[in-house]
Amino acid sequence: MVSEVRRPRPKTTISFPSTIFGVAVHPSKPIVATGLSTGHVFMHRYAADENDSYNEKDSDVSSGGEVDDGTGGKVTDGEFTEVDRLWRTRRHKGSCRGVAFDEEGAYLYSVGTDSVIKQASPETGKVIAKNSHDVDSIPSALTATTTHVLVGTEKATLHGFDKRTMKPAYSFADLHEDYITSISHLAQYQNTYHLITTGSTTVTRIDIRKGKLSTSEDQEDEILCSCISYPPNFEYNPNEGRVSNVVVPEKRAPVTAVMGMATGVLTFWMKDNWEDQQARAILSDESVDCIAEYPDQRIIAGGADGLVRLVDVRRRKAVKEFEHGGEDGVAAVATDSWGRVISAGGEVVRIWSVEDEPEEVNGRSDSYDSDADSDADSDKSGNDDDASDYSDENQKNKKKRKKTKKRKRGNAKNRLAMNAKGPAKPNFSGLD
């Protein structure tokens, strides 16, 4: 865990008139979409760096750095404050449950408690297509790929829609015991047809041509979010639809799926093993509610404690920490092409410059491997003071791993029972 109490200020803070349920960042442009509990969707353009400047006539930000037109878009509290509101609209009846760009950034998708999926232009906000008939229940997760829009629901059903027509392409029911909490596409990991969903206490792997391939063991801890973390110099050939050339400079740097848990733990899934986690790291005393991939096999994690953390996946440590704040914690995180981090929670979005801050760790990894023979063990070279300081603790953890999985899972259940402050499932009642 990060030792230094001092935390950096965000570069920009944007305030909104109601609670934020979702945020998405364009894959190649400095624009961010935000979905609210009122059903509104906002699109803002921000400065990619301090040298950028905009001369838009409808800018929400004056030279004084703060303006509020009564409908959101109040920008305060940053080192640079040039943010333009491109558009806003009441997109859904009830609350907006999620927003997502496709992989090219050509379209913005949104879903709401009205069970309607809408495809819109990122530049204008104009709706291009929609589907309002083919979702079996209220949406709980949303993502988009080059070919499909993927929607997970509260009935644990995954719906896939053809991006060109917004017509149903496939649907898989009863994937979990409870609602789907996240969807991760595995195109750069295995092939274009594979993905994983999380829900309740399990991970399900799906081939969209064949259906459900496998369901993990019960993790005895609710899985709230997921992402795929790639090692440095990872190469992918999309024309073949599968990994064609993987360059891994270190043996202990596999492609890794990372899951955020209700007990404040991160779990790590490697080597195409979807049966059970291979490693875990204690991140917080409260739930880890959202995670996103970051370059060089790192991830960004946000949680109920209101903190945003940069986590080194190979070392399984939080190396930087940012305070989003607020009683509602961090509901969503995203990253942009310039290495900035966007966090959303309560009624504010904050933009952070992560690489400007030095790494500050206290030497404790708070992690162990579920598989004692895992190639993804922490770096134990003589140059790693953090690892050597706790070599005795690591040896004790290895002995513990030789005990039965039942014993291990029992310990996880005890931690879940003790964590009264970390809600296992968001309460959406009263927001529709």
C-alpha positions as CSV (number, residue, x, y, z in Angstrom):
1,M,0.0,0.0,0.0
2,V,1.1,3.6,-0.6
3,S,3.0,5.0,2.3
4,E,2.9,8.8,1.5
5,V,-0.1,10.6,2.9
6,R,0.3,13.6,0.5
7,R,-1.7,13.0,-2.6
8,P,-1.6,15.1,-5.8
9,R,-4.4,17.3,-6.9
10,P,-6.4,16.5,-10.1
11,K,-5.6,18.4,-13.2
12,T,-9.3,19.1,-13.8
13,T,-12.6,18.5,-11.9
14,I,-16.0,18.6,-13.6
15,S,-19.1,18.8,-11.5
16,F,-22.5,17.4,-12.5
17,P,-26.1,18.0,-11.3
18,S,-26.7,14.4,-10.3
19,T,-25.0,11.1,-9.5
20,I,-22.7,9.6,-12.1
21,F,-23.3,6.0,-13.1
22,G,-20.8,5.6,-16.0
23,V,-17.9,7.2,-17.7
24,A,-16.1,6.5,-21.0
25,V,-13.1,8.0,-22.8
26,H,-12.6,8.1,-26.5
27,P,-9.7,5.8,-27.6
28,S,-7.9,8.5,-29.6
29,K,-9.4,11.9,-28.7
30,P,-9.5,13.9,-25.4
31,I,-13.3,13.6,-25.0
32,V,-15.1,12.0,-22.1
33,A,-18.8,10.8,-21.9
34,T,-20.6,10.7,-18.7
35,G,-24.0,9.0,-17.9
36,L,-26.1,10.2,-14.9
37,S,-28.7,8.8,-12.7
38,T,-31.2,11.2,-14.3
39,G,-30.8,9.6,-17.7
40,H,-28.7,12.5,-19.0
41,V,-25.5,11.9,-21.0
42,F,-22.8,14.6,-21.3
43,M,-19.9,14.9,-23.6
44,H,-16.9,17.0,-22.7
45,R,-13.7,17.8,-24.5
46,Y,-10.6,18.5,-22.3
47,A,-7.0,19.5,-22.9
48,A,-4.8,16.5,-23.6
49,D,-1.9,18.4,-21.9
50,E,-1.3,21.8,-20.4
51,N,-0.1,23.2,-23.8
52,D,-3.4,22.4,-25.5
53,S,-6.0,25.2,-25.9
54,Y,-9.4,25.4,-27.4
55,N,-11.2,28.4,-28.9
56,E,-14.7,26.9,-29.1
57,K,-17.4,29.4,-28.9
58,D,-19.6,27.3,-26.6
59,S,-16.8,26.6,-24.0
60,D,-18.1,25.9,-20.5
61,V,-14.9,27.4,-19.1
62,S,-13.9,31.0,-18.9
63,S,-10.4,32.4,-18.4
64,G,-11.2,32.4,-14.7
65,G,-11.3,28.6,-14.7
66,E,-14.8,28.2,-13.3
67,V,-18.3,28.4,-14.8
68,D,-21.6,26.6,-14.1
69,D,-24.6,27.1,-16.4
70,G,-26.9,25.2,-14.1
71,T,-26.9,22.0,-16.1
72,G,-23.5,20.6,-15.2
73,G,-20.0,21.2,-16.6
74,K,-18.6,23.2,-13.7
75,V,-14.9,23.0,-13.9
76,T,-12.8,23.9,-10.9
77,D,-9.8,23.0,-8.9
78,G,-7.1,22.1,-11.4
79,E,-3.8,23.1,-13.0
80,F,-5.5,23.4,-16.4
81,T,-9.2,24.0,-16.9
82,E,-9.9,24.2,-20.5
83,V,-12.9,22.0,-20.9
84,D,-15.6,22.3,-23.5
85,R,-19.0,20.8,-23.2
86,L,-19.7,19.4,-26.7
87,W,-23.3,18.4,-25.9
88,R,-25.8,17.1,-23.3
89,T,-29.1,15.3,-23.7
90,R,-31.7,13.4,-21.8
91,R,-30.8,10.1,-23.3
92,H,-32.8,7.6,-21.2
93,K,-36.0,7.4,-19.2
94,G,-34.9,6.7,-15.6
95,S,-31.2,6.4,-15.0
96,C,-28.4,5.8,-17.5
97,R,-26.6,2.6,-16.5
98,G,-23.6,2.8,-18.7
99,V,-21.7,4.5,-21.6
100,A,-19.1,3.1,-23.9
101,F,-17.2,3.9,-27.1
102,D,-16.5,1.2,-29.6
103,E,-12.8,0.2,-30.2
104,E,-12.4,2.7,-33.0
105,G,-14.3,5.6,-31.3
106,A,-16.7,5.9,-34.2
107,Y,-19.8,5.5,-32.0
108,L,-20.9,6.2,-28.4
109,Y,-23.3,3.6,-26.9
110,S,-25.5,4.0,-23.8
111,V,-28.0,1.9,-21.9
112,G,-30.5,2.8,-19.2
113,T,-33.1,1.4,-16.9
114,D,-35.6,1.8,-19.8
115,S,-33.7,-1.2,-21.3
116,V,-33.0,0.8,-24.4
117,I,-29.6,0.7,-26.1
118,K,-28.7,3.8,-28.2
119,Q,-25.9,4.4,-30.7
120,A,-24.9,8.0,-31.1
121,S,-22.4,10.3,-32.8
122,P,-19.6,11.3,-30.3
123,E,-19.3,14.7,-32.0
124,T,-22.9,15.7,-32.1
125,G,-24.8,13.4,-29.7
126,K,-27.3,12.6,-32.5
127,V,-28.9,9.1,-32.1
128,I,-28.0,7.0,-35.2
129,A,-29.7,3.7,-34.2
130,K,-31.3,2.1,-31.2
131,N,-32.8,-1.2,-29.9
132,S,-35.7,-1.1,-27.4
133,H,-37.1,-4.6,-27.6
134,D,-34.5,-7.3,-27.1
135,V,-33.1,-6.9,-23.6
136,D,-34.6,-9.2,-21.1
137,S,-34.2,-7.0,-18.0
138,I,-32.5,-3.9,-16.7
139,P,-28.9,-3.5,-18.1
140,S,-26.0,-3.8,-15.6
141,A,-22.9,-3.8,-17.8
142,L,-22.0,-2.4,-21.2
143,T,-19.0,-2.7,-23.6
144,A,-18.4,-2.4,-27.3
145,T,-16.0,-4.1,-29.7
146,T,-15.2,-3.6,-33.4
147,T,-18.3,-5.7,-34.4
148,H,-20.7,-6.0,-31.5
149,V,-22.3,-4.1,-28.6
150,L,-22.4,-6.3,-25.5
151,V,-24.9,-5.8,-22.7
152,G,-25.1,-7.7,-19.4
153,T,-28.4,-7.6,-17.4
154,E,-29.7,-8.1,-13.9
155,K,-31.0,-11.5,-14.9
156,A,-27.4,-12.6,-15.7
157,T,-28.0,-12.6,-19.5
158,L,-25.5,-11.5,-22.0
159,H,-26.9,-9.9,-25.2
160,G,-24.8,-9.2,-28.3
161,F,-26.0,-6.7,-30.9
162,D,-24.6,-6.2,-34.4
163,K,-23.0,-2.8,-34.4
164,R,-24.1,-2.1,-38.0
165,T,-27.8,-2.6,-37.5
166,M,-28.3,-2.8,-33.7
167,K,-30.2,-6.1,-34.2
168,P,-29.6,-9.1,-31.9
169,A,-26.7,-11.3,-32.9
170,Y,-26.6,-13.7,-29.9
171,S,-27.8,-14.1,-26.3
172,F,-26.7,-16.3,-23.4
173,A,-28.8,-16.7,-20.3
174,D,-28.1,-17.8,-16.7
175,L,-24.4,-17.0,-16.8
176,H,-24.3,-16.3,-13.1
177,E,-26.4,-16.5,-10.0
178,D,-26.9,-12.8,-9.9
179,Y,-26.5,-9.8,-12.2
180,I,-23.5,-9.4,-14.6
181,T,-21.0,-7.0,-13.1
182,S,-18.5,-6.7,-16.0
183,I,-17.7,-7.9,-19.5
184,S,-14.1,-8.2,-20.8
185,H,-13.4,-9.0,-24.5
186,L,-10.5,-11.4,-25.1
187,A,-9.8,-10.5,-28.7
188,Q,-6.2,-9.5,-28.0
189,Y,-5.7,-12.5,-25.6
190,Q,-7.2,-15.5,-27.4
191,N,-9.4,-14.8,-30.4
192,T,-12.1,-12.4,-31.5
193,Y,-14.9,-14.7,-30.4
194,H,-14.0,-15.1,-26.7
195,L,-15.0,-13.0,-23.7
196,I,-15.5,-13.3,-20.0
197,T,-18.3,-12.1,-17.8
198,T,-18.3,-11.7,-14.0
199,G,-21.2,-11.9,-11.6
200,S,-21.9,-12.9,-8.1
201,T,-18.8,-15.0,-7.1
202,T,-17.9,-16.6,-10.5
203,V,-16.1,-15.9,-13.8
204,T,-17.7,-17.3,-17.0
205,R,-15.8,-17.7,-20.3
206,I,-17.9,-17.5,-23.5
207,D,-17.3,-18.3,-27.1
208,I,-20.0,-16.3,-29.0
209,R,-20.2,-19.1,-31.6
210,K,-20.7,-21.9,-29.1
211,G,-22.0,-20.4,-25.9
212,K,-20.7,-20.8,-22.4
213,L,-17.4,-22.7,-22.3
214,S,-16.7,-22.7,-18.5
215,T,-17.6,-21.3,-15.1
216,S,-15.0,-20.8,-12.4
217,E,-15.0,-22.2,-9.0
218,D,-17.0,-20.2,-6.4
219,Q,-14.6,-17.5,-5.2
220,E,-16.6,-16.9,-1.9
221,D,-16.3,-13.2,-2.6
222,E,-18.4,-11.1,-5.0
223,I,-16.5,-10.1,-8.2
224,L,-17.4,-6.5,-9.0
225,C,-15.2,-5.6,-12.0
226,S,-12.6,-7.0,-14.4
227,C,-10.1,-6.0,-17.1
228,I,-7.3,-7.6,-19.1
229,S,-3.7,-6.4,-18.5
230,Y,-1.1,-6.9,-21.2
231,P,2.7,-7.0,-20.8
232,P,5.0,-4.4,-22.4
233,N,5.8,-5.0,-26.1
234,F,2.7,-7.1,-26.5
235,E,1.9,-7.5,-30.2
236,Y,-1.4,-8.5,-31.8
237,N,-2.4,-9.2,-35.3
238,P,-6.2,-8.4,-35.6
239,N,-6.3,-9.7,-39.2
240,E,-5.8,-13.3,-37.9
241,G,-8.3,-12.8,-35.1
242,R,-5.8,-14.2,-32.5
243,V,-2.5,-13.5,-31.0
244,S,0.2,-14.0,-33.6
245,N,3.3,-12.6,-32.0
246,V,3.8,-12.1,-28.3
247,V,7.0,-10.5,-27.2
248,V,7.5,-10.8,-23.4
249,P,10.9,-9.5,-22.2
250,E,10.5,-11.2,-18.8
251,K,9.4,-14.7,-18.3
252,R,7.2,-13.6,-15.4
253,A,5.0,-11.3,-17.5
254,P,1.9,-13.2,-18.8
255,V,-1.3,-11.6,-20.1
256,T,-3.4,-11.3,-16.9
257,A,-7.0,-10.8,-16.1
258,V,-7.5,-8.8,-13.0
259,M,-10.7,-8.9,-10.9
260,G,-11.9,-6.4,-8.2
261,M,-13.6,-8.0,-5.2
262,A,-16.1,-6.9,-2.6
263,T,-13.6,-7.5,0.2
264,G,-11.1,-5.0,-1.2
265,V,-8.9,-7.7,-2.8
266,L,-7.6,-7.9,-6.4
267,T,-7.4,-11.4,-7.9
268,F,-5.2,-12.4,-10.8
269,W,-6.0,-15.0,-13.5
270,M,-3.2,-16.1,-15.8
271,K,-2.1,-18.8,-18.3
272,D,-5.6,-19.2,-19.8
273,N,-6.8,-20.7,-16.5
274,W,-10.4,-19.6,-15.8
275,E,-11.1,-22.3,-13.1
276,D,-9.6,-20.4,-10.2
277,Q,-7.5,-17.3,-9.4
278,Q,-3.8,-17.8,-9.3
279,A,-2.8,-14.9,-7.1
280,R,-4.3,-12.1,-5.1
281,A,-3.4,-8.8,-3.4
282,I,-5.0,-6.8,-0.6
283,L,-5.7,-3.4,-1.9
284,S,-8.2,-1.8,0.5
285,D,-10.4,-2.4,3.5
286,E,-13.4,-1.6,1.3
287,S,-14.7,-2.9,-2.0
288,V,-12.8,-2.5,-5.3
289,D,-15.6,-1.3,-7.6
290,C,-13.9,-0.5,-10.9
291,I,-10.7,-1.1,-12.7
292,A,-9.2,-0.2,-16.1
293,E,-6.1,-1.2,-18.0
294,Y,-3.1,1.1,-18.0
295,P,0.1,0.8,-20.1
296,D,3.1,-1.4,-19.2
297,Q,1.0,-4.1,-17.4
298,R,-0.5,-1.8,-14.8
299,I,-4.1,-1.1,-13.9
300,I,-6.1,1.7,-12.4
301,A,-8.4,0.7,-9.5
302,G,-11.1,2.7,-7.8
303,G,-13.2,1.7,-4.8
304,A,-15.6,2.6,-2.0
305,D,-12.9,4.2,0.0
306,G,-12.7,7.1,-2.5
307,L,-9.2,6.4,-3.6
308,V,-7.8,5.7,-7.1
309,R,-4.7,3.5,-7.2
310,L,-2.2,2.7,-9.9
311,V,-1.3,-1.0,-9.4
312,D,1.7,-2.8,-10.9
313,V,0.3,-6.1,-12.0
314,R,3.7,-7.9,-12.1
315,R,4.6,-6.9,-8.5
316,R,0.9,-6.9,-7.4
317,K,1.4,-3.6,-5.5
318,A,-0.3,-0.2,-5.5
319,V,2.5,2.2,-6.5
320,K,0.6,5.5,-6.7
321,E,-2.5,6.8,-5.0
322,F,-5.0,9.6,-5.8
323,E,-7.9,10.8,-3.7
324,H,-11.1,11.2,-5.6
325,G,-13.0,11.6,-2.4
326,G,-16.7,11.8,-1.7
327,E,-19.1,9.6,0.3
328,D,-20.1,7.5,-2.7
329,G,-16.5,6.4,-3.5
330,V,-15.3,5.8,-7.1
331,A,-17.9,4.4,-9.4
332,A,-15.9,4.3,-12.6
333,V,-12.3,4.8,-13.9
334,A,-10.9,5.1,-17.4
335,T,-7.7,6.0,-19.2
336,D,-6.9,8.0,-22.3
337,S,-4.3,7.9,-25.0
338,W,-2.1,10.5,-23.2
339,G,-1.8,8.4,-20.0
340,R,-4.3,10.4,-18.1
341,V,-6.7,8.8,-15.7
342,I,-10.3,9.7,-15.4
343,S,-12.2,8.9,-12.2
344,A,-15.9,9.3,-11.6
345,G,-17.9,9.1,-8.4
346,G,-20.7,11.0,-6.7
347,E,-21.3,14.0,-8.8
348,V,-17.8,14.8,-10.1
349,V,-15.3,13.6,-12.7
350,R,-11.6,14.2,-12.1
351,I,-8.8,14.0,-14.5
352,W,-5.3,13.0,-13.2
353,S,-1.8,13.2,-14.7
354,V,-0.5,9.9,-13.4
355,E,3.0,9.9,-14.9
356,D,3.8,13.3,-13.4
357,E,3.8,11.7,-9.9
358,P,6.7,9.6,-8.5
359,E,6.1,6.1,-7.3
360,E,5.8,5.8,-3.6
361,V,5.5,2.4,-1.9
362,N,6.2,1.2,1.6
363,G,7.7,-2.1,0.6
364,R,4.7,-4.3,1.5
365,S,3.0,-6.2,-1.3
366,D,0.2,-7.6,0.8
367,S,-0.1,-10.4,-1.8
368,Y,0.4,-14.1,-2.3
369,D,0.1,-16.6,-5.1
370,S,-2.6,-19.2,-5.1
371,D,-0.3,-21.4,-7.2
372,A,3.1,-21.8,-5.6
373,D,4.6,-22.7,-9.0
374,S,3.2,-19.7,-10.8
375,D,5.6,-18.1,-13.3
376,A,4.0,-14.7,-12.4
377,D,5.6,-14.5,-8.9
378,S,6.9,-11.1,-7.8
379,D,10.3,-10.1,-8.9
380,K,12.7,-11.6,-6.3
381,S,16.0,-10.4,-7.7
382,G,18.6,-8.9,-5.3
383,N,17.7,-5.4,-6.6
384,D,14.2,-5.6,-5.4
385,D,14.3,-4.3,-1.8
386,D,10.6,-4.4,-1.5
387,A,10.5,-8.1,-2.2
388,S,13.5,-9.1,-0.1
389,D,12.2,-7.2,3.0
390,Y,9.2,-9.5,3.1
391,S,10.8,-12.8,2.0
392,D,9.9,-14.5,5.3
393,E,6.3,-13.5,4.9
394,N,6.2,-14.9,1.4
395,Q,7.6,-18.2,2.6
396,K,4.8,-18.4,5.2
397,N,2.2,-17.6,2.5
398,K,3.6,-20.5,0.3
399,K,3.1,-22.9,3.2
400,K,-0.5,-21.7,3.7
401,R,-1.2,-22.3,0.0
402,K,-0.5,-26.0,0.4
403,K,-3.6,-26.3,2.6
404,T,-7.0,-27.2,1.1
405,K,-9.0,-24.8,-1.0
406,K,-11.8,-25.2,1.4
407,R,-9.7,-23.7,4.2
408,K,-8.6,-20.9,2.0
409,R,-12.1,-20.0,0.9
410,G,-13.3,-20.1,4.5
411,N,-10.8,-17.4,5.3
412,A,-12.1,-15.3,2.4
413,K,-15.6,-15.7,3.7
414,N,-14.5,-14.5,7.2
415,R,-13.0,-11.4,5.6
416,L,-16.2,-10.7,3.7
417,A,-18.2,-11.0,6.9
418,M,-15.9,-8.6,8.7
419,N,-16.0,-6.0,5.9
420,A,-19.3,-4.4,6.9
421,K,-18.3,-1.1,5.2
422,G,-17.8,-2.6,1.7
423,P,-21.1,-3.1,0.0
424,A,-21.2,-6.3,-2.0
425,K,-23.8,-5.1,-4.5
426,P,-24.8,-1.5,-5.5
427,N,-28.3,-0.5,-4.5
428,F,-30.1,1.0,-7.5
429,S,-33.5,1.3,-6.0
430,G,-35.3,4.6,-6.2
431,L,-33.2,5.8,-9.2
432,D,-35.4,4.6,-12.0
